[in-house]
């Protein structure tokens, strides 16, 4: 039983080590900053892992935006637009962001 647990945790830890993170996905051109303050898939051929990452990041952002909106008397959409402006400033050269008309642009 002990050997099984050691093997299980070794596999679990190594699987997490290979999991794609947000910056890696951005660097690979798979994900970009959408003009809504959320992230979105840039290509139509994104894997399920990438789509799950987008969903996870956006769920976290949505929760944060709601808290900020309530404390500052804004809507979540307004907070998202403000966050989008900051995200564009922080976007690394070579990564994608969505312009105001919805077109993906490489910085």
GUDO-768472 format. One record per atom (N, C-alpha, C): residue in three letters; x, y, z. Coordinates in pm, whole numbers, plus 50000, padded with zeros to 5 digits. Last residue first. Layout:
<nodes>
alaXYZ/...
</nodes>
This chain:
<nodes>
unk501505417747015/unk502195429647067/unk503645429547026/unk499215408346775/unk500425404246845/unk501175416846886/unk495715408046801/unk496905415546761/unk498075410246841/unk492495398946697/unk493685395146773/unk494905401846713/unk489685420846710/unk490715414046629/unk491925410946717/unk487835436346838/unk487775421946857/unk488795414046776/unk488065463246838/unk487125457746740/unk487045442446747/unk490035467847029/unk488665472147057/unk487645466146960/unk492065437447017/unk491855451847011/unk490375455047031/unk493395413147227/unk492285416347137/unk492095431447136/unk496735400947218/unk495635407547287/unk494595411147182/unk499525378147241/unk498335383547176/unk497415390847273/unk503105383347258/unk501845377647305/unk500665384847239/unk505195398547169/unk505015385547107/unk503755378347151/unk505845413647479/unk506045414147335/unk505945399947278/unk503345408647731/unk504715407647682/unk504735408747530/unk501125430247889/unk501295419747789/unk502705420147732/unk500745452148048/unk501585441448100/unk501855430248000/unk498995467747898/unk500275473447940/unk501255462547983/unk496855449947889/unk497545453747765/unk498935459447798/unk496045450048156/unk496575437648097/unk497345440647968/unk495005475648185/unk496225471848259/unk496875459448199/unk492765472848018/unk493775483147991/unk495095480048061/unk491395452148151/unk491885450148015/unk492985460247982/unk490565464648383/unk491575454048392/unk492195451348256/unk488605481048275/unk489775487048339/unk490915476848349/unk486805461348188/unk487405470648090/unk488655477348148/unk486165449348435/unk486815441648329/unk487485450648226/unk484805470248558/unk486065465648616/unk486855457648512/unk482595470848390/unk483465482648400/unk484825478748457/unk481515445648444/unk481975448948308/unk482915460848308/unk480725448048707/unk481815438748675/unk482375441548536/unk480235482848789/unk479755469848741/unk480965460948713/unk481005499649102/unk481075497848957/unk480375484948918/unk481605505449370/unk480375510349310/unk480385509949158/unk483745493549489/unk483975506549425/unk482735512149354/unk482945469149593/unk483645478349683/unk483855492249624/unk481815457049365/unk480985460049482/unk481665470549569/unk484105454349200/unk482935462049157/unk482075466249276/unk485715437049347/unk486175450649320/unk484995459549284/unk484105413849339/unk484495419849466/unk484905434349448/unk483985409649060/unk482765411849137/unk483075418649270/unk486665404948997/unk485985416748941/unk484705419849019/unk487105380349130/unk487835392549170/unk487125405049123/unk485395363748981/unk485205365249126/unk485885377949177/unk486575366248729/unk485195370348750/unk484905372648898/unk489105354748769/unk488985369048740/unk487575373948768/unk488325327948810/unk489065335248915/unk488925350348894/unk487185322648562/unk486385321248683/unk487025328948799/unk489415326448395/unk488285335548386/unk487355334548507/unk491035304948470/unk491535318748486/unk490355328348488/unk489325283448395/unk489785285048532/unk490245299448560/unk489015287448117/unk487855287348206/unk488265289948351/unk491675284848032/unk490935297148008/unk489745298148105/unk492105257948106/unk492915268648165/unk492195282048151/unk490305245147937/unk490115244148082/unk490895255048154/unk491515250947692/unk490165255847719/unk489845255447869/unk493895236647724/unk493935251147707/unk492565257147739/unk492865210547737/unk493675215847848/unk493715231147842/unk491725207447487/unk490835207847604/unk491585213647724/unk493455229047251/unk493185216347320/unk492215218347436/unk492435249146977/unk492995247847112/unk492555234747176/unk491795257346723/unk492245243546742/unk492825241046881/unk491315283646691/unk490135274946698/unk490505260446726/unk493285305546895/unk493105296746780/unk491885287846799/unk492995319547132/unk493325326947011/unk493055318546886/unk490795320047403/unk491565311647311/unk491765319547182/unk491105346147646/unk490345338347549/unk491315330347464/unk490615362947959/unk491465356947858/unk490585348547765/unk489025394948029/unk489215380648050/unk490215375547948/unk488545419847950/unk489225418348079/unk489455403948116/unk487565422247700/unk486585422147808/unk487225421647946/unk489345417647498/unk489015431547529/unk487935433147637/unk491605391547612/unk490425396247539/unk490065410347583/unk494805381447582/unk493965389947665/unk492825395347580/unk495145347247465/unk495445361447466/unk494505368747559/unk496605315647393/unk495685323747473/unk496125338247465/unk498545305947223/unk497285298647236/unk496195306847303/unk501165314047199/unk500175319847110/unk498825312947115/unk502995306347381/unk502805297347268/unk501745302547169/unk502685325647575/unk503935325447499/unk503845316547375/unk500205317647679/unk500325330447609/unk501565330547521/unk500945293647796/unk499925293547690/unk499965306547611/unk502755303347986/unk503215294147881/unk502235293947765/unk501015318448145/unk502075325148069/unk502625316247959/unk499285297848249/unk498785308948170/unk499885315348085/unk500665264548209/unk500205275848288/unk499865287448195/unk500115230248159/unk500345243148097/unk499865254148191/unk501685204348338/unk500485211948307/unk500855225748256/unk503905191548427/unk503775193048283/unk502535200948243/unk503485190748697/unk504675197648649/unk504595200148499/unk501295174048720/unk501125188348744/unk502315196348693/unk502565149948671/unk501515154448579/unk501285169448596/unk504235147848893/unk504835149448761/unk503815154048659/unk502285144849096/unk503185156349097/unk503805158448959/unk501105120349018/unk500305132349033/unk501185144849025/unk503295102649031/unk502595104948903/unk501805117848908/unk503855104749304/unk504885107649205/unk504255110649069/unk501465095949419/unk501895109749438/unk502975113749339/unk501515068549330/unk500405077549299/unk500835092049310/unk503875058849448/unk503745059249302/unk502645068949261/unk503145061149717/unk504325068149668/unk504255069649516/unk500935043749721/unk500775058049752/unk501945066249701/unk502185019349660/unk501145024549573/unk500965039549596/unk503875016049879/unk504455017749745/unk503445023749648/unk501935012350079/unk502825023850086/unk503435026549949/unk500824988150000/unk500005000050000/unk500865012650000/
</nodes>
